[in-house]
């Protein structure tokens, strides 16, 4: 099965994202921001790939700070909920510079 393999980092290389393909201005991008104990990457990728095929859109996953491939620099600690939101917001802003049509959704099972 094809996975979300196109990787890119935002927010000073601290927020990692995986996409089906590189974001582009003329294509809709559906981003998910998994939170808490969430579905494993395999199942989330599978769901997003089915969604991409059904809607003919690009899809992506944003890793929370210090989760997945995202890293935290010492100056980002301690990480508060507010700081986490700020970092994600800045990353989304950077992604929006590459893609004009973004739909966000989150999922949490915590």
ABEGO torsion letter per residue (X at the ends): XBBBABBBBBGGGABBBBBABBBBAABBBBBBBBBEBBBBAAAAAAAAAAAAAAAGBBBBBBBBBGBEABBBBAAAOBBBAAAAAAAAAAAAAAAAAABABBBBBBBBAX
